[in-house]
Each structure stands twice: as structure tokens, then as C-alpha cells.
């Protein structure tokens, strides 16, 4: 996908391509349209780097009761 943002819309905003991709990735992650791994792929960074960025921006990780139950079940099978 390619899109163009006219420079007059951005005016004095300093935005690199990487910044834009990370912002898009975080947006789709927050809306739960992509997993952490998929959002990291979109941004072109690792999952750990995306987690760091989420922490820096104080954005909570999408982790609910179902995720906890799945993790606990996994731990029971390996431990």
C-alpha cells in the first residue's frame, strides 16, 4: 500500500517513515486488529522493540483473562 500525505498537512511535524510505520502499527495493535507480532512486522521492528515503544508511550499491552488462562495452561504442561 502506498499513500501520500501532502506536506502542508504535516506542516512542522518531524516524521520519519519509521515513525509513521510504528504509529500505524501501534494504532492497529491498540484497536486489536493485529497481534503484537503482526504489529511489529508492520512497523519493521521486533516484538521486543514494539513492547519497549508501548512502554515508553505508556500504552497497555493487550492481555486479558483468556491470555492468562492460556499461559497458565502452557506453564502446567512444561513445568
N, CA, C and O atoms as CSV, one atom per row, in Angstrom:
chain,resi,resn,atom,element,x,y,z
A,1,UNK,N,N,0.849,-1.166,0.000
A,1,UNK,CA,C,0.000,0.000,0.000
A,1,UNK,C,C,0.899,1.234,0.000
A,1,UNK,O,O,1.894,1.304,0.720
A,2,UNK,N,N,0.531,2.163,-0.797
A,2,UNK,CA,C,1.247,3.429,-0.844
A,2,UNK,C,C,0.250,4.556,-0.702
A,2,UNK,O,O,-0.802,4.558,-1.342
A,3,UNK,N,N,0.588,5.509,0.137
A,3,UNK,CA,C,-0.251,6.688,0.225
A,3,UNK,C,C,0.630,7.912,0.404
A,3,UNK,O,O,1.762,7.819,0.879
A,4,UNK,N,N,0.104,9.032,0.026
A,4,UNK,CA,C,0.848,10.281,0.082
A,4,UNK,C,C,0.129,11.242,1.012
A,4,UNK,O,O,-1.086,11.420,0.931
A,5,UNK,N,N,0.894,11.851,1.887
A,5,UNK,CA,C,0.350,12.869,2.771
A,5,UNK,C,C,0.933,14.202,2.312
A,5,UNK,O,O,2.148,14.396,2.348
A,6,UNK,N,N,0.079,15.106,1.888
A,6,UNK,CA,C,0.592,16.409,1.449
A,6,UNK,C,C,1.373,17.089,2.575
A,6,UNK,O,O,0.944,17.073,3.729
A,7,UNK,N,N,2.509,17.681,2.240
A,7,UNK,CA,C,3.379,18.289,3.248
A,7,UNK,C,C,2.675,19.386,4.041
A,7,UNK,O,O,3.007,19.607,5.206
A,8,UNK,N,N,1.715,20.071,3.440
A,8,UNK,CA,C,1.020,21.134,4.173
A,8,UNK,C,C,0.167,20.571,5.319
A,8,UNK,O,O,-0.126,21.291,6.274
A,9,UNK,N,N,-0.227,19.317,5.238
A,9,UNK,CA,C,-0.972,18.704,6.344
A,9,UNK,C,C,-0.068,18.436,7.540
A,9,UNK,O,O,-0.507,18.495,8.688
A,10,UNK,N,N,1.181,18.145,7.264
A,10,UNK,CA,C,2.120,17.849,8.346
A,10,UNK,C,C,2.782,19.105,8.901
A,10,UNK,O,O,3.242,19.118,10.042
A,11,UNK,N,N,2.827,20.132,8.110
A,11,UNK,CA,C,3.449,21.399,8.476
A,11,UNK,C,C,4.758,21.206,9.224
A,11,UNK,O,O,5.747,20.801,8.615
A,12,UNK,N,N,4.799,21.478,10.511
A,12,UNK,CA,C,6.051,21.439,11.271
A,12,UNK,C,C,6.271,20.120,11.995
A,12,UNK,O,O,7.075,20.059,12.926
A,13,UNK,N,N,5.579,19.070,11.592
A,13,UNK,CA,C,5.727,17.774,12.239
A,13,UNK,C,C,6.933,17.049,11.639
A,13,UNK,O,O,6.998,16.809,10.434
A,14,UNK,N,N,7.876,16.710,12.501
A,14,UNK,CA,C,9.045,15.949,12.057
A,14,UNK,C,C,8.675,14.472,12.144
A,14,UNK,O,O,8.572,13.920,13.239
A,15,UNK,N,N,8.476,13.837,11.002
A,15,UNK,CA,C,8.010,12.456,10.976
A,15,UNK,C,C,8.818,11.663,9.961
A,15,UNK,O,O,8.816,11.967,8.768
A,16,UNK,N,N,9.507,10.644,10.453
A,16,UNK,CA,C,10.247,9.770,9.546
A,16,UNK,C,C,9.330,8.635,9.100
A,16,UNK,O,O,8.255,8.429,9.663
A,17,UNK,N,N,9.770,7.912,8.088
A,17,UNK,CA,C,8.999,6.754,7.633
A,17,UNK,C,C,8.866,5.731,8.759
A,17,UNK,O,O,7.796,5.153,8.947
A,18,UNK,N,N,9.944,5.506,9.506
A,18,UNK,CA,C,9.915,4.557,10.620
A,18,UNK,C,C,8.902,4.995,11.671
A,18,UNK,O,O,8.124,4.178,12.164
A,19,UNK,N,N,8.907,6.294,12.017
A,19,UNK,CA,C,7.946,6.808,12.995
A,19,UNK,C,C,6.512,6.569,12.534
A,19,UNK,O,O,5.658,6.164,13.322
A,20,UNK,N,N,6.258,6.821,11.264
A,20,UNK,CA,C,4.912,6.637,10.717
A,20,UNK,C,C,4.495,5.177,10.785
A,20,UNK,O,O,3.360,4.874,11.151
A,21,UNK,N,N,5.405,4.264,10.436
A,21,UNK,CA,C,5.089,2.840,10.482
A,21,UNK,C,C,4.834,2.364,11.905
A,21,UNK,O,O,3.927,1.566,12.139
A,22,UNK,N,N,5.632,2.850,12.859
A,22,UNK,CA,C,5.421,2.485,14.259
A,22,UNK,C,C,4.075,3.027,14.744
A,22,UNK,O,O,3.344,2.327,15.445
A,23,UNK,N,N,3.746,4.256,14.381
A,23,UNK,CA,C,2.458,4.837,14.778
A,23,UNK,C,C,1.286,4.038,14.205
A,23,UNK,O,O,0.302,3.795,14.903
A,24,UNK,N,N,1.387,3.636,12.955
A,24,UNK,CA,C,0.335,2.828,12.328
A,24,UNK,C,C,0.233,1.477,13.033
A,24,UNK,O,O,-0.864,1.016,13.350
A,25,UNK,N,N,1.372,0.853,13.273
A,25,UNK,CA,C,1.389,-0.457,13.927
A,25,UNK,C,C,0.771,-0.386,15.321
A,25,UNK,O,O,-0.011,-1.259,15.698
A,26,UNK,N,N,1.111,0.633,16.074
A,26,UNK,CA,C,0.540,0.789,17.417
A,26,UNK,C,C,-0.962,1.026,17.330
A,26,UNK,O,O,-1.722,0.519,18.156
A,27,UNK,N,N,-1.385,1.784,16.348
A,27,UNK,CA,C,-2.816,2.027,16.168
A,27,UNK,C,C,-3.592,0.740,15.912
A,27,UNK,O,O,-4.640,0.516,16.519
A,28,UNK,N,N,-3.084,-0.106,15.017
A,28,UNK,CA,C,-3.819,-1.348,14.731
A,28,UNK,C,C,-3.725,-2.327,15.891
A,28,UNK,O,O,-4.628,-3.137,16.099
A,29,UNK,N,N,-2.625,-2.254,16.652
A,29,UNK,CA,C,-2.493,-3.097,17.840
A,29,UNK,C,C,-3.481,-2.655,18.924
A,29,UNK,O,O,-4.156,-3.485,19.532
A,30,UNK,N,N,-3.558,-1.360,19.157
A,30,UNK,CA,C,-4.479,-0.836,20.176
A,30,UNK,C,C,-5.930,-1.173,19.848
A,30,UNK,O,O,-6.723,-1.444,20.750
A,31,UNK,N,N,-6.281,-1.157,18.560
A,31,UNK,CA,C,-7.655,-1.487,18.140
A,31,UNK,C,C,-7.878,-2.993,18.072
A,31,UNK,O,O,-8.953,-3.459,17.695
A,32,UNK,N,N,-6.842,-3.747,18.444
A,32,UNK,CA,C,-6.876,-5.208,18.451
A,32,UNK,C,C,-7.179,-5.790,17.073
A,32,UNK,O,O,-7.847,-6.817,16.947
A,33,UNK,N,N,-6.669,-5.107,16.039
A,33,UNK,CA,C,-6.784,-5.589,14.667
A,33,UNK,C,C,-5.557,-6.402,14.275
A,33,UNK,O,O,-5.536,-7.046,13.227
A,34,UNK,N,N,-4.534,-6.365,15.130
A,34,UNK,CA,C,-3.304,-7.123,14.875
A,34,UNK,C,C,-2.709,-7.550,16.205
A,34,UNK,O,O,-2.826,-6.853,17.212
A,35,UNK,N,N,-2.069,-8.711,16.184
A,35,UNK,CA,C,-1.347,-9.177,17.368
A,35,UNK,C,C,-0.090,-8.332,17.532
A,35,UNK,O,O,0.266,-7.541,16.659
A,36,UNK,N,N,0.564,-8.515,18.655
A,36,UNK,CA,C,1.818,-7.807,18.900
A,36,UNK,C,C,2.841,-8.154,17.814
A,36,UNK,O,O,3.513,-7.273,17.277
A,37,UNK,N,N,2.948,-9.452,17.501
A,37,UNK,CA,C,3.897,-9.884,16.476
A,37,UNK,C,C,3.598,-9.303,15.115
A,37,UNK,O,O,4.504,-8.859,14.410
A,38,UNK,N,N,2.339,-9.301,14.743
A,38,UNK,CA,C,1.948,-8.754,13.430
A,38,UNK,C,C,2.160,-7.245,13.379
A,38,UNK,O,O,2.613,-6.712,12.366
A,39,UNK,N,N,1.835,-6.562,14.467
A,39,UNK,CA,C,2.055,-5.109,14.517
A,39,UNK,C,C,3.546,-4.794,14.402
A,39,UNK,O,O,3.934,-3.841,13.726
A,40,UNK,N,N,4.373,-5.594,15.061
A,40,UNK,CA,C,5.823,-5.395,14.962
A,40,UNK,C,C,6.291,-5.585,13.518
A,40,UNK,O,O,7.142,-4.843,13.029
A,41,UNK,N,N,5.725,-6.584,12.848
A,41,UNK,CA,C,6.039,-6.804,11.425
A,41,UNK,C,C,5.701,-5.578,10.590
A,41,UNK,O,O,6.497,-5.141,9.759
A,42,UNK,N,N,4.519,-5.029,10.818
A,42,UNK,CA,C,4.080,-3.832,10.085
A,42,UNK,C,C,5.074,-2.693,10.303
A,42,UNK,O,O,5.414,-1.960,9.375
A,43,UNK,N,N,5.531,-2.559,11.551
A,43,UNK,CA,C,6.461,-1.476,11.889
A,43,UNK,C,C,7.880,-1.748,11.410
A,43,UNK,O,O,8.699,-0.833,11.321
A,44,UNK,N,N,8.170,-3.022,11.097
A,44,UNK,CA,C,9.526,-3.366,10.674
A,44,UNK,C,C,10.500,-3.441,11.842
A,44,UNK,O,O,11.697,-3.201,11.684
A,45,UNK,N,N,9.971,-3.778,13.021
A,45,UNK,CA,C,10.804,-3.904,14.215
A,45,UNK,C,C,10.470,-5.227,14.900
A,45,UNK,O,O,9.534,-5.918,14.498
A,46,UNK,N,N,11.231,-5.577,15.929
A,46,UNK,CA,C,10.954,-6.809,16.659
A,46,UNK,C,C,9.818,-6.600,17.656
A,46,UNK,O,O,9.460,-5.469,17.982
A,47,UNK,N,N,9.264,-7.701,18.130
A,47,UNK,CA,C,8.217,-7.623,19.151
A,47,UNK,C,C,8.734,-6.950,20.418
A,47,UNK,O,O,8.016,-6.183,21.060
A,48,UNK,N,N,9.975,-7.241,20.770
A,48,UNK,CA,C,10.573,-6.623,21.959
A,48,UNK,C,C,10.685,-5.108,21.782
A,48,UNK,O,O,10.404,-4.347,22.708
A,49,UNK,N,N,11.093,-4.679,20.598
A,49,UNK,CA,C,11.183,-3.242,20.329
A,49,UNK,C,C,9.808,-2.588,20.389
A,49,UNK,O,O,9.665,-1.470,20.886
A,50,UNK,N,N,8.785,-3.297,19.875
A,50,UNK,CA,C,7.436,-2.735,19.939
A,50,UNK,C,C,6.954,-2.672,21.381
A,50,UNK,O,O,6.322,-1.694,21.778
A,51,UNK,N,N,7.244,-3.703,22.170
A,51,UNK,CA,C,6.894,-3.665,23.594
A,51,UNK,C,C,7.575,-2.496,24.293
A,51,UNK,O,O,6.958,-1.817,25.113
A,52,UNK,N,N,8.835,-2.260,23.976
A,52,UNK,CA,C,9.556,-1.114,24.546
A,52,UNK,C,C,8.872,0.198,24.176
A,52,UNK,O,O,8.717,1.092,25.009
A,53,UNK,N,N,8.467,0.295,22.912
A,53,UNK,CA,C,7.801,1.520,22.454
A,53,UNK,C,C,6.446,1.697,23.137
A,53,UNK,O,O,6.077,2.809,23.514
A,54,UNK,N,N,5.711,0.606,23.293
A,54,UNK,CA,C,4.426,0.684,24.007
A,54,UNK,C,C,4.660,1.169,25.441
A,54,UNK,O,O,3.919,2.013,25.946
A,55,UNK,N,N,5.689,0.633,26.088
A,55,UNK,CA,C,6.013,1.052,27.449
A,55,UNK,C,C,6.409,2.513,27.521
A,55,UNK,O,O,5.988,3.240,28.420
A,56,UNK,N,N,7.222,2.934,26.564
A,56,UNK,CA,C,7.660,4.339,26.529
A,56,UNK,C,C,6.476,5.282,26.392
A,56,UNK,O,O,6.457,6.369,26.971
A,57,UNK,N,N,5.479,4.844,25.610
A,57,UNK,CA,C,4.282,5.665,25.391
A,57,UNK,C,C,3.191,5.414,26.439
A,57,UNK,O,O,2.123,6.024,26.400
A,58,UNK,N,N,3.479,4.512,27.365
A,58,UNK,CA,C,2.534,4.146,28.429
A,58,UNK,C,C,1.218,3.609,27.873
A,58,UNK,O,O,0.134,3.953,28.344
A,59,UNK,N,N,1.344,2.759,26.862
A,59,UNK,CA,C,0.201,2.093,26.249
A,59,UNK,C,C,0.154,0.675,26.795
A,59,UNK,O,O,1.131,-0.065,26.676
A,60,UNK,N,N,-0.967,0.285,27.393
A,60,UNK,CA,C,-1.038,-1.058,27.982
A,60,UNK,C,C,-1.011,-2.155,26.914
A,60,UNK,O,O,-1.481,-1.976,25.791
A,61,UNK,N,N,-0.448,-3.285,27.307
A,61,UNK,CA,C,-0.387,-4.454,26.433
A,61,UNK,C,C,-1.761,-5.119,26.435
A,61,UNK,O,O,-2.410,-5.216,27.477
A,62,UNK,N,N,-2.197,-5.572,25.266
A,62,UNK,CA,C,-3.468,-6.298,25.157
A,62,UNK,C,C,-3.274,-7.687,25.759
A,62,UNK,O,O,-2.726,-8.581,25.113
A,63,UNK,N,N,-3.720,-7.859,26.976
A,63,UNK,CA,C,-3.536,-9.134,27.674
A,63,UNK,C,C,-4.706,-9.307,28.621
A,63,UNK,O,O,-4.781,-8.662,29.666
A,64,UNK,N,N,-5.612,-10.182,28.243
A,64,UNK,CA,C,-6.818,-10.364,29.035
A,64,UNK,C,C,-6.858,-11.698,29.755
A,64,UNK,O,O,-5.882,-12.448,29.738
A,65,UNK,N,N,-7.974,-11.991,30.381
A,65,UNK,CA,C,-8.133,-13.237,31.137
A,65,UNK,C,C,-7.900,-14.489,30.291
A,65,UNK,O,O,-7.324,-15.465,30.772
A,66,UNK,N,N,-8.339,-14.466,29.055
A,66,UNK,CA,C,-8.143,-15.622,28.173
A,66,UNK,C,C,-6.657,-15.863,27.926
A,66,UNK,O,O,-6.199,-17.006,27.907
A,67,UNK,N,N,-5.904,-14.769,27.735
A,67,UNK,CA,C,-4.458,-14.886,27.541
A,67,UNK,C,C,-3.802,-15.476,28.783
A,67,UNK,O,O,-2.924,-16.333,28.680
A,68,UNK,N,N,-4.226,-15.020,29.946
A,68,UNK,CA,C,-3.674,-15.534,31.202
A,68,UNK,C,C,-3.956,-17.028,31.348
A,68,UNK,O,O,-3.069,-17.801,31.708
A,69,UNK,N,N,-5.186,-17.424,31.069
A,69,UNK,CA,C,-5.548,-18.842,31.170
A,69,UNK,C,C,-4.705,-19.697,30.224
A,69,UNK,O,O,-4.243,-20.774,30.600
A,70,UNK,N,N,-4.510,-19.220,29.009
A,70,UNK,CA,C,-3.694,-19.960,28.035
A,70,UNK,C,C,-2.251,-20.071,28.517
A,70,UNK,O,O,-1.632,-21.128,28.396
A,71,UNK,N,N,-1.718,-18.982,29.062
A,71,UNK,CA,C,-0.343,-19.016,29.566
A,71,UNK,C,C,-0.214,-19.960,30.757
A,71,UNK,O,O,0.765,-20.701,30.849
A,72,UNK,N,N,-1.175,-19.948,31.661
A,72,UNK,CA,C,-1.133,-20.846,32.804
A,72,UNK,C,C,-1.216,-22.316,32.370
A,72,UNK,O,O,-0.535,-23.173,32.932
A,73,UNK,N,N,-2.054,-22.600,31.368
A,73,UNK,CA,C,-2.157,-23.961,30.847
A,73,UNK,C,C,-0.834,-24.394,30.227
A,73,UNK,O,O,-0.407,-25.534,30.413
A,74,UNK,N,N,-0.192,-23.515,29.505
A,74,UNK,CA,C,1.101,-23.813,28.901
A,74,UNK,C,C,2.146,-24.096,29.979
A,74,UNK,O,O,2.917,-25.050,29.872
A,75,UNK,N,N,2.162,-23.265,31.010
A,75,UNK,CA,C,3.122,-23.468,32.094
A,75,UNK,C,C,2.926,-24.815,32.795
A,75,UNK,O,O,3.895,-25.453,33.206
A,76,UNK,N,N,1.669,-25.240,32.928
A,76,UNK,CA,C,1.398,-26.532,33.560
A,76,UNK,C,C,1.968,-27.679,32.721
A,76,UNK,O,O,2.431,-28.680,33.269
A,77,UNK,N,N,1.935,-27.536,31.409
A,77,UNK,CA,C,2.412,-28.621,30.548
A,77,UNK,C,C,3.941,-28.686,30.500
A,77,UNK,O,O,4.510,-29.751,30.258
A,78,UNK,N,N,4.605,-27.554,30.730
A,78,UNK,CA,C,6.077,-27.553,30.657
A,78,UNK,C,C,6.735,-27.607,32.025
A,78,UNK,O,O,7.942,-27.828,32.119
A,79,UNK,N,N,5.969,-27.412,33.080
A,79,UNK,CA,C,6.609,-27.317,34.383
A,79,UNK,C,C,6.176,-28.340,35.324
A,79,UNK,O,O,6.643,-28.369,36.463
